[in-house]
């Protein structure tokens, strides 16, 4: 019994000492570390405490007075604490926080980690098999035009074999003319999102889990044969109890975990590439991967798509039909919306010719709708390819699949409107000003050179006798890359939508000039804005915005003039008004002060250790030398605190 009590007391005492060491080390360093690192450092300090204290007390000889012994125990404890702090600082220096997952997390999700690793190696093997290994390692010279064509083809095939997330990544990359050469844009644009249909029992289970009942209990009729099947979802037709024909979009079972695993791999590949390859750093592949991951996660939540449909449909009227969702039947994995009777635009050629429809009029209506969504409403369909555009039985056009929707705030829309009007006038300076409001400008920018380049660009593509086409956008993006301008994701989505739409319009009405029609749209919009009613409305809006300021202006002017007349007018300027600036300066001052204190303590400790004589504590240590050792401990603690902050940053 006594032995058990002794063991328990020893274990409890060791645990308490370890916790004290861990907490003391982290508190003195004033930097947060993971629980595993902190406890490990505390345990090492606890392990070092006994030998250090025993060695110091052994110096007292056979006569062990209580007071000197207590002082040496405290010094030994401080040295052990110093060991814990040193371990934490060295750990942070060689293995920064976040660079390696915590061992505590290694034991959780072992199965998923093994599956992810297997998937990672499979994808890596796919890329290696297509000859992309050297580009993943970043050890290649810039490819020649012939090599670029071959590389683009192999990359497209590799992405197609890698699965849903990589196919969609390729589709997004194909719209980034601002970062990819034309060969890649052309090849990646051929990627198709196809998949085999999911068996009916699995689809039925998803509907039951999401809607709480079997399909036949929710719908009056439900067609078990899918209308279409893609990698993320498949579509079935159904009829509501009220008799309305609807389309039910159902997410493929298990697709979310597959996509999340692949997105994790995409992110890891992007970070690896950006660290190894100059071309990846220039393209900003990590930002591209992060934006793609966020968009794809939104696409997996069908409630977002339902809201997108409602937002686009709520915008100003159009001749293009937008299906409305049935909100009470929409969940994260099931979307129920109005059924549009018709045929996809890509297959509508025979019907258009058979009914004698005006192809140019249809193309004009579609372009006008998308431009109004972009420029006036700020909510637009970001993926209007021919499969997402329908020719309805009544001759109108319809838009479907709102998983990808672009949004422009008022400021960006205003910039686009100003740029459109300036291009209409041929004013290169105004175009430059509006253009710089849209893009993120670098610290050093040759504005005169940019204005001249934009002027030459407008002369070449928009001047008299020129025929603008989509090559205009390619030249524009080359100009953006030449001046190191960063295109915001929202604006990139606009160009993506227009580039995608151009393919469908060319198929619908060969020879249809999207740029010329956009110019006409700009002229129409300009005429609308110059109408007396529009000018009056704009003036009223501006006046209403200025009214509160105008009301306060006389009172403030009176105060200023009164203060100037009495000689009390002063200007109060606050340096470091921003909280971030104050924190930065305070942190720097603290670091400098700690460095000075550590240096002072170190110098004083060395001087005290060098003094001869003084009160004797042990046969070999005087009181002055003891104070010198304490000074070295203080110097080490302060130095380690400074180093911990430096390594963490």
N, C-alpha and C positions, 0 to 999 in steps of 0.2 A: 504493500500500500504506500509506504514511504517512498519507494522507488518510483511508483507511478506519479505521485504528487510532485516529486522532484523533476521528472521528465516534463509534466504539464507546465510547471513553473518555468522551466528552461525554455520550452517552446513559446510560451506567452511572452516571456521577457525578450526573447530573440525577435519575435514578431513586432513587439512595441519598438524595440531599438531600430529595427529595419524601417518601420514606418517613420520614426523620428528622423532617421538619416535621409530617407527619400524626400519627406516634406521639407526638411531643412535645406537640402541641396537645391531643390526646385525653387524654394522661396528666396534663397540668397541669389540665385542666378536671375530671378524675376523673368523667366521665360517658361511658357507652358510646354511640357513634353508629354508624350503618350504615357499611359499608365504602365505599360510593359517596361519602357525605358526607365521610368522613375523608380519602380519597384526593384528592377535589376540593379540600378545604381545604389539604391539603399541597401540591398543585400550585400553587394561588394564592399560598401563602406562598413557595414556591420562585421563582415568577415575580416576586414583589415583592422578594426578597432582593437580587438584583443591583443594581437602581436605588438601593435604600436604602444598601447598602454602598458603591457607587460615589460617591454623594452625600456620605457621611460622610468617606470617604478623600480626596475632592477638597478638603475643608476643610484638609487638612494642608499644602497648598501644594506647592512644588517639593521641599522637604526632607521626605522621608517616612522618619521613623525607624521601626524595626521595632516597638518596644514600643507607642507610641501607635497605630500602624496595627492591630496585633493587637487592642487594646482596642476600637477603633472597628469592626473586623470583628465582634467578639463582640456589640457593641451593635446593629449592623445585623442580625445573625442573630436576636437577641432580638426586634427590631422586626418582622422578617418572621414569626417565630413568633407574635407578637401579632396580625398580620394573619390568620393561619390560625385562631387562637382566636376572633377577632372574627367571622369568617365563620361558624364553627360556631354561635356563640351567636345571631347574627342569624337564621341559617337555622332554628334551633330555635324562635326567638321567632315568626317569621312562618309557618313551615311545620312544625308539631310532628311529631315522629317518629311514624309510623304513619298520619298523616292522608292521605298520598299514597303509593301503591306505589313501591317503589324502582325507578329506571330500569333497574337490572340485571335486574329481573323482567319488564320490558316486552317483552323480546325472546323470552321463553319463553311458549308457549301463546297465540300471537297468534290462531291460528285459533279456539280455544275462547273467547277474549275477544271476538272479533267476533261469534261465535254468541250469546254471552251478552248482548252489547249489543243485537243484533237482537231477541232474545227479550224483553229489558227494555222496548224501545220498543213491541213488540207488546202486551205486557201493559198498559203505560201507556196505549196507544191504546184497549184494551178498556175500561179504567176510565173514560177520558175520554168514550168513546162512550155509556156508561151514566150520564153526568152526575155522576161522582164526582170530577172534577177539582178543584173548589173545596175539597173535604174533604181531598184529598191535599196541597193547598197550605196547609191550616190557616187559610184566610181566610173563615170562615163563622161565622154566629151559630148558637147551639144550635137545632136544627130543632124545629118544632112536632110534635105527635102525628101529624098527617096527613102531614107531610113525612117523619117517621120511618118510617111504613109504606111510602111510595114508595121511600125510600132503602134500606130493608131488602130490598125486592123487586129493585131494580136491583143492589145488592151481591151478592145471591144469583146473579143471572143472570151477572154479570161473573165471579164465582169459577167458575161452572160452565163458562164458555167459556175460562177461563185455563188449565185443565188439572188433572192429578192432584194436584199438591201443593196447589194453591189450593182444590180441592174438599175435600181432607182438612182443610185449615186451616179452612174454613167449618164442617165437621162438628165440629171441636174447639171452635170459637168458639160453636157452638150450645149447648154444654154449660156455658158460663161465664155462668151467671145472675148471678154476683156482679159482673160487669163490663159486661154488655150489657143494654140495655132488652129487655122482653118481645117487642116487635115483631121485633127481630133474631133472638132465640132461636127464635121460631116459624118465621120464613122460612128461616133457615139450616138448621133441622132437616129441611127438605124436600130437601136436597141428596142426590143419589143417586150412588153410585160405579159407573158402568157403562162398558163399553168393548167394542169389537169384538174377537172372538177373534183370536189370533195364528195365522198359517198353520202347519200341522203341521211343515214342514221346519225352521222356526226353533225350535219347541218341542223337536223331536228333537235339534237341535244343543245346546241348553242342557242337556238330560238327559245327553247323551254327554259334554259338557265337565265336568259336575258329578259324575257317577257313574262315568265312565271307560268306559262301554259303551253300546251302543244300548238303547233301551227293551225291545226284544224279547229281548235277552240278559240283562237284569236281572229282568224280570217274566215270569210265565207268560202273561199277557194284559194288553194295554194299549189302552184305548179312545181312539182318536185324536180323537173328537168331545168337546170340553170340556163338562163338567158345568155350569160357570159361568165367566164371564170378567169381571174387574174391571180397574181401571186399573193395579194393581201386579202382579197375578198371575192365572193361570187354573188351574182345577182339572180333573183327569182322573181317571177311575176305572181301577183296575188290579187284578190278582191276583198275589200273590207266588208264588214257586216252591213254598212250603209250603202253598198253597191258600187263604191268608187274603185276604179282600177288603180293599183299601186305597184311599185317596184320595191322589192325588199333586198337590201344589200347586207350580206352576212359575212362577218369576218371569219377567215379560215381558222379552225381550232389550232391552238398552239403557236400561231404565227408571231404573237407578241414576244414570246421568249426567244424565238429564233431571230427575230429582228433585233432585240436588245443585245443578244450575244454577238451578232454581226456588227452592230453599231459600236460595241466595245472594241471589236477587232479593227474596224475602220478608224476609230480614234487612236488606237495604239499604232497602227501603220502610219497614220498622218503624223503623229508625234515623232516616230522613228525617222520618217522621211525628212521632216523639217530639221531634225538634228543632224542628218547625214548629207542631204543633197541640197546644193545651192538652188537648183531650179524649184524645189519644193518650198524653200524659204522665200524665194521671190514671189511665188504664187500664193503664199499664205495658206498652205493646205490644211493647217490646224483649224483656222477660222472657217474654211470651206466645210470641213468635216463637222464642226460644231453646228454650223447653220443647217447643214443637211440633216443631222441627227435630230435637231429640234423640229424641223419641218416634218420628218417622217414619223416622229412620235405623235405629232398633232394629227397626222393622217390616220393613225391607228385608232384615234378616238373619234368615233362617228358622231358624237355630240357636237364636236367642233365643226364637222362638215354640215350638220343641220343648222348651226348658227350662221355659218358662212352663206348657205343658201338663203336664209332669211335676210341677211344683211344685203346681199346683192339684189334680191327681189324687192327690198324696201327702197332701193334707189329710184331715181326718176324714171319715168315710163320709157319703154322701148318696144320695138316690134319683135324682139327676140324673147322667147318664152323661157322663164326660169321655173322649174318644178318646185312646189312648196312641200316642206317636210311635215309629217304628222308627229308633232312633238311628244305626244303621250305614248307613242310607240317607238321612239328613238332612244337607244341606249349607247353605251360605249362600243358595243360590238354588233348592233343591229340598227339599220337605218331604213325607215319606211317613208317613201316619198311618192308624190304624184307621178303617174305613168304618162309619158309622152309617146303618143302613137306616131311612129315614123321610122326612118331609116338613117343610119349614120351617114354623115356627109361624104365619107370616103367611098360609100357604096351607092350614093344617090344619083350618079351620073345618068343612068338610063331613065330614071323617073323624071329628072329635070328636063331631059330632052323630049321624053314622051309627052309631058304636059306643056311643053313650050314655055317654060319659065325663063325669066331674064336672069342669066347668071351674074351679069355685072351688078344688077340691082340687089341681088341676094348678097353678093360680096360687099357692096357698099353698106348695106344694112348691118351686116355682121361687124365690119370694121368700125362703123360709126358707134355701135353699141359698146364695143370694147374700149374705144378711145374716150367715150363719155364716162365709162366706169373709171378709167384711169385718171383723166384730167379733171373731171368735175365732181365725181362721187367719192373717189379715193378707195373704193372697194372693187376689185376686179378679179375675174377668172384668170388664174396664173398659168393654166395649162390647156389652152384652147386648141388642141390638136383635132384633126378630122374625126377621130373616134369619140370625142366629147362634144361634137356639134351634130345636131340632128336636123334633118329636113322633115318637118311634120306633115301629116296627111293633108292638113288644110293649107299647105304652101308656106307656112311660116318657119322660121328657124328656132331651134331650142338649144340651150346649153345644159349639160349634165356633168356630174362628177366634180363636186366642189371641195374635194379633199385638199386641194392646193389653191389658196386664195391670197392675193396680194393686197396690202393695205398701205395707203399713203396718207400721212397726216396733212393738216392744212398748210404747214410751212413747205413741205416738199411739193405739194400740188401747186402752190403759188410759184415756186421756183420753176417747175416744169411749164407752167402757163407763161411765165415771163420769157423763158427760153424759146418757147414756141412762137410767141409774138415777135421776139427779136429776130429769129430766123426768117420769119415772114417779111420783116422790114429789111433783112440783109445787114443788120447792125452787128458787126463782129465784136465790138467792145461790150455791148449789152449782152450778147450771147456768152462772152467770157465771164462777165459778172454773174449771170444766172447760173452758168455751168459751175463756177467755183462755190456757189451756194449749195449746189447739189452734192458735189464730191467732197471727200476729205482731203484737204490740201496739205502737202508736206511743209516742213519748216522753211525750207529754201525753195522758192518757186520763181521761175522766170516768167512773170506775168506778161511782159511784152512779147516774149517768144511764143507763149501760149495763145495770146490774142492774134498774132500773125498766123500761127498754125491753124487756128480756128477759122480765120478769114480765108486762108487758102483752101481749107476743107469745104467751106460754104461755096466758094467760087467753083470748085471742082464738081461738087455734087448738087448744088442748088442754083448755080448761075444760069444765065440765059443759054438755051440750047442743050443743057445737060439733061440726062434722064436718070433721076435718082432711083436707086434700087437698094436691096439689102446689103450690098457691098459697102454702102455708106456707113452702116453700123460697124462693120469690120474695121474700116478705116478710123472710125471714131474711137473704138476701143484700142487700136494701136496708138492713137494719139494719147489716150489716157495712160497707157503703159509707158510711153516715152517720157512723160512728165511726172511719173510716179504718183499719179492720183489714184485714190482708192474709191471705188464705186460702192455706195451703200447697198446692202442686201435688198432693200425695198426697190431701189432703182434697177438693180440687176434683174429683179423679178419682172419689172416692166418690160425690159428688153427681151427677157426670156419669153414673155407672153406674146410680144409683137413678132419675134422671130418664129415662134411656133405657129402663130396665126398666119404668117406669110405663106407657110407651106400649104396650109389648107385653102387659102384664098387663091393661090396659084393653081391648085388642083380644081377649085370650083370655077374660076374664071381666068383661064390662061391669058397672060398679058396684063392682068390687073396690077396697076402700080400702087403699092401700099403707101409709098412715101408721098407720091403726088396726091393721093386721096387724103393723107394725113395733113398735107399742106392746105388742101381745100377745107378740111375740118377746122384748121387753125384760122383761116380767113372767115369762115362762118362764125366761129366762136368770137373772133375780133369784132365782127359786125354786131353780134348780139350784145357784146359788152359796150359798144359805142352807141347803142340805141338810147334815146333820152330816158326811157324808163329804167334801163340798166344803170346808166350813169347816176340817175337820181337815187336809185337804191344803194349803189356803192358809196355815194357821198353821204347818204343818211347813216349807213353802217359806220363809216369812218368818224362822222360827227358824234354818233352815240358813244363810240369808243373814246373820243377825246373829251367828251362833256365833263366827266368827273375831274379831269386834270384842269380844264378851263375854269371850273368853279373854284378850285383851290388856288389858281394862279394869282388873282389880284391880292388875296390875303398874304400870300408868300412874298410877292413883290413889295407890299407895304412893309412887311417885317424887315426885309433886306435893306430897303432905303432908310427906314428908321434907325436901324443898327449902324448903317454907314454914316448917317448924319450925327449920331451921338458918339462916333468913334469906337463903337463896340463890335464892328464887323470883324469876324475872324473865321478862319477855315480850319476845321478839325480833320486831320488825315490820320487814319488808323493803319499803322503798319501791322502786318500779320493779322488782318481782320478775318481771314479764313481759318477755320478750326484746324484743317489739315496742315497749313503752314505753321501754325503755333505748335502743333504736335511735333512736326519735323525739327523745328529749331530747338524746342525743349529737349527732345531726344538727343540732338547733337551736343547741346550744352551739358546734359547729364553724362554723356560718354566722355567728353573732355574732362569734366570734373572728376569722374571716377578714375580716369587715366592719371591725372595729376595726383590724386590721393594715393593710388597704388604705387606710383613712383616715389612719393614722399615716404610712405610706409616702408618701402623696400630699402631706401637709402638709410633711414633711421635704424632699421633692423640690422643692416650691415655695420653701421657705426657702433651700435650697442654690442654686437657680437665681437667686435674688435677691442672693446674696453677690457683692461686688466684690473683685477681687484674687485672690490665690492662685496656685499653680503653673500655668504656661501649658502646655497640651497642643498647641494650634494657635493661629494668630493671633487667632481669634475665640472659642475655647472654653478655659475654665480647668478645672482638675481638679475644683473644687467643682461647676461646671456639669455636667461629665460624670457625676459622682455623682448630680446632680439628675435627669439624663435616665434614669439606671439606676433611680432611685427611682420615676420615673413608669412605667417598664416594669413594675416589681414591683407597683405600685399597680394598674395595668391588668390584670395577670395575676390578681391576687387578686379584683378586682371581677368580671372575666369568669367566674371559677370560681363565685362566688356566684350570678351571673345565670344561668349554665347550669343549676344545680340548680333555681332558681326556675322557669325556663321549662319544664324537663322535668316538674316536678310539675304 
